[in-house]
Amino acid sequence: MSASEPAESDQLALVAAPGRRRFRTREPEPVADELPVAAVLVDVGLPHLDRPFDYLVPASMADAAVVGARVSVRFAGTDHDGFVAARKDASDHEGKLARLRRVVSPEPVLAPEIAALARAVADRYAGTVSDVLRLAVPPRHATAEKAASPDPPVPPAAPDPGGWAEHVDGVALLDALAGGGAPRAVWTPGPAADWPDLLARLVAATLSGGRGALVVVPDGRDVALASSALTELLGSGSHVELEADAGPSTRYKRWLSVRRGAVRAVVGTRSAAFAPVHDLGLVVVWDDGDDLHAEPRAPYPHAREVLLLRAHQAGAAAVVAGFARTAEAEQLLATGWARPVTPSRQAVRAAAPRVQTSGDDYEQARDEAARSARLPSLAWRTARAGLGRGPVLVQVPRAGYLPGVACARCRTPARCTACSGPLVLGQADQPPRCAWCATAYPSWQCGVCGHGSLRATVVGVRRTAEELGRAFPGVPVLLSRGDAVRSSVGAEPALVVATPGAEPVATGGYTAALLLDGTALLARPNLRAAEEALRRWLRAAALVRPGTMGGEIVVVADSSAPAVQALVRWDPAGFAARELAERASLHLPPAARVAELTGAVVDVDDLLMHAELPADAEVIGPVPVEDGARAMIRSPRGAGTALAAALRSAAGVRSARRTGGSVRVRIDPVDFA
């Protein structure tokens, strides 16, 4: 404060008008001498207000209102929270600027690189920066901010290759990370691979080069596995876990240690993709096909895409990994953005369990009901033999899938001939209709076998456990499902009935696995049905002993299905290449961009009317759905940015006019039917 400025105690002045009573008023506090203007990202969320707004910085807040600090401002007559995005000498605004109300906390929680990432994610998903920042920056806990963070640990030595020596280019990947390089890889480990240890070695190699690492996994179980491997390899204090189960205060304290640079390795669930790791050198997404990586809140970003954007902006290495390979990962390879890292075929054959299907010719001749039975005789025989040597895993799909229909004879999913959308059956007295364009098919015929009947199936894990308990009296039946997940089981004989993703790790590996209801999985009315089925099967198969040790798998599905063949040959790469080619022929993600608009019919129509879509965009619908109407917009992959920008602009026009209701916009949704 300069000498000519009044002190705060002198700012109250007596003001009087002729003939009126004298009253007190407060003169405005002077603004900061340096960088008196703050650009603030206000937490408003309206598309037409998705930009920083300038505010004057009072002199008393000059030191606290640093870039990244939380502040409170007056906006449209109401107090709102926000973040200081920048401090500058002057504003481009010609009118009078309001002042910051207060500095909520001087802690610079919003790193500049995370602010830039939030802008990129909002542009990619046709959302707003404020919505992204709600996902990126956790709520404040004052007590956690007062606690000091520890000093950063000394970078570890470069790790031994371990299991990476069995991978083609695996050692080269570790060397590049340790040397400060930025390789991009799609990593597909083989059967029985110790993926947490392999992940830990990637992180250790990056830390040894003085850079930070970020690993995102689907759920808390995977966080625990990866964290345990990191602790075993690097010791305690080398990393932090960021996931919701830790609780708000603990999670914020850990997040602050990352923001302050005290820890440079993070493993967590999808929101950890925004963790402000210093000197980021590596991002990893494990099992990127798991739908838990898709954020259920606006603007619905996918952790894989967030991490790839971060790698691009930071010049960091990127690894997309999983036992299965998604079409999106295959797209990265097809475009040359990444290179594959896989074990040799010799290593795969040595570690893979023996896989049999209930639908092969031999089993059909031996058991005429094998094709239609949920538990054919092959499955019973395999389970009985496996129980003589240890635990047997029984994987049962989750209940509650969306209604879908398939051919009653060959089980081929029924799809629309006009737009390739899935057919659904609303009521028994109505013909099947396309879920996308609402085309009715009163005389539907299968395009594969010519049959004219449809069927639908539903699965229940609890009933399966009861049936197995009666069939194998005296054998323990252990359940592991969403509300009660077991982390591990012993080596004793037991039937472990689990839903996908809840399979416990067995000591010494399972002797056998039964993968039930494969036909139902493959027949789901979803773009990713076959890909998801193979992903679930491969994760379960990775828990089974190698074939050389008697490990066996029975998949109850038609042996001719491409996903089944990929499991038998343990060929996720070949399946992903085929899946990507099919998506390209149908103009579907990831070969194309798809936007889903959901809301009231009048609102969806209004948004489409205001959107200046790319010339080659195709609009399908709107069609009635349970919560209003839905429209799909398809565009070439290269026009994806223009498509998102058009939808953001149209949403901004509607919000500025304050007319109509909201429309949910999702870009490339994972549950795309």
SULCORKA-V539145 format. One record per helix or strand. SS is the DSSP state (A for helix, B for strand). FROM is the first residue (numbers start at 0). LEN is the number of residues. If there is no record, write none. Layout:
BEGIN
ss=SS from=FROM len=LEN
ss=SS from=FROM len=LEN
END
This chain:
BEGIN
ss=A from=7 len=3
ss=B from=11 len=4
ss=B from=22 len=4
ss=B from=30 len=1
ss=B from=36 len=6
ss=A from=46 len=3
ss=B from=52 len=4
ss=B from=57 len=1
ss=A from=58 len=3
ss=B from=69 len=6
ss=B from=77 len=11
ss=B from=98 len=7
ss=A from=111 len=13
ss=A from=128 len=8
ss=A from=141 len=5
ss=A from=161 len=5
ss=B from=166 len=1
ss=A from=169 len=9
ss=B from=183 len=5
ss=A from=194 len=14
ss=B from=211 len=5
ss=A from=219 len=15
ss=B from=239 len=3
ss=A from=243 len=3
ss=A from=247 len=12
ss=B from=264 len=4
ss=A from=269 len=5
ss=B from=279 len=7
ss=A from=290 len=3
ss=B from=293 len=1
ss=B from=301 len=1
ss=A from=302 len=12
ss=B from=316 len=5
ss=A from=326 len=8
ss=B from=338 len=5
ss=A from=344 len=7
ss=B from=353 len=4
ss=A from=360 len=6
ss=A from=376 len=11
ss=B from=391 len=4
ss=B from=405 len=2
ss=B from=412 len=1
ss=B from=414 len=1
ss=B from=421 len=3
ss=B from=431 len=3
ss=B from=439 len=2
ss=B from=453 len=2
ss=A from=460 len=11
ss=B from=476 len=5
ss=B from=483 len=1
ss=B from=487 len=2
ss=B from=494 len=4
ss=B from=504 len=2
ss=B from=509 len=1
ss=B from=511 len=4
ss=A from=517 len=5
ss=A from=528 len=13
ss=B from=543 len=1
ss=A from=546 len=3
ss=B from=551 len=4
ss=A from=561 len=8
ss=A from=571 len=15
ss=B from=591 len=8
ss=A from=600 len=10
ss=B from=617 len=8
ss=B from=627 len=9
ss=A from=636 len=21
ss=B from=663 len=4
END
